[in-house]
Amino acid sequence: MLEVCGLSCGYGGTGGRVLNGIDLDVKAGEIVVILGSNGAGKSTLLRAVIGLIRPVHGEIRFRGRRINEESTDRITSMGLVLVPENRALFGTMSVQENLELGGYLRDKAEVNETLEMVYGLFPVLRERKRQSAATLSGGEQQMLAIGRALMTRPSLLMLDEPSLGLAPLVVDEIYRTLVELNSKRALTLLVVEQDVSRALDVADRIYVMENGRVVFRGKPEELTGTDILKRAYFGSRKEKRG
Ligand SMILES: Nc1ncnc2c1ncn2[C@@H]1O[C@H](COP(=O)(O)OP(=O)(O)OP(=O)(O)O)[C@@H](O)[C@H]1O
């Protein structure tokens, strides 16, 4: 479904290279999780896939089609959507208005049907539908960000650290919903996650990134017993201190 081949990119032209030759693929129906320490380049990878940063080298293909030069809007309309780390909600707008904005590419009937689906998945959003997004708790805001992405009816949903800063019970609820969407509604997921045990729990396959490169790809059980995670997390922290 998604193929990333030899992707290199960064910020501010070729001078600021962050990713160096990333190869990654996501097959339809999979849950793929990307792990790696702060600064490894995970968010940069998702931003490049969604068209917010242009590749310097390499190719990104979605459903067989090259999307390197496509706009984020176009990529979203093709069914590939990102829930960014900062959630990017419109704080002064209501929950329902935020959701309706997510459905701007759809006709009214489809928007209403998808709204019902989102409210079914996250009942607390229905209770708060007239409340402004800024007044929601962190967990509710994350649910709203996911709900808004679902309004576009994606086939591949990418999430950047959906558990960041949230209480474990809320994270449980969010992941329960994501796994249900994957199994019952055939939603393919590519998730950047800091919580290693959560990743090992839900992932069909895992990628570990370190300093802009992929240092491991495989099934969760292939990671256990290796020191890849220790190196990826603590190795780079040591480097940073030095
Ligand atoms: N907007 C930006 N402009 C310039 N450099 C950036 C920008 N965003 C990220 N970087 C740099 O790119 C590198 C990779 O950052 P990135 O956010 O992709 O890492 P990450 O693995 O997602 O880490 P985190 O978990 O902290 O989000 C870091 O060195 C970071 O400082």
The ligand as a Gaussian input file, in Angstrom:
#p B3LYP/6-31G(d) Opt

LIG

0 1
 N       10.945000      22.020000      11.491000
 C       12.215000      21.626000      11.631000
 N       13.241000      22.410000      11.194000
 C       14.527000      22.019000      11.318000
 N       14.906000      20.847000      11.881000
 C       13.942000      20.033000      12.343000
 C       12.541000      20.375000      12.247000
 N       11.823000      19.362000      12.783000
 C       12.718000      18.441000      13.196000
 N       13.976000      18.834000      12.938000
 C       15.211000      18.086000      13.221000
 O       15.137000      16.851000      12.544000
 C       15.660000      15.796000      13.351000
 C       14.628000      14.701000      13.456000
 O       13.483000      15.197000      14.148000
 P       12.128000      14.407000      14.213000
 O       11.130000      15.293000      14.898000
 O       11.794000      13.872000      12.886000
 O       12.528000      13.202000      15.157000
 P       11.596000      12.184000      15.924000
 O       12.233000      10.853000      15.774000
 O       10.201000      12.322000      15.467000
 O       11.736000      12.652000      17.404000
 P       10.627000      13.140000      18.464000
 O       10.221000      11.915000      19.141000
 O       11.410000      14.070000      19.340000
 O        9.534000      13.842000      17.692000
 C       16.035000      16.409000      14.681000
 O       17.436000      16.659000      14.672000
 C       15.285000      17.714000      14.700000
 O       15.979000      18.692000      15.420000

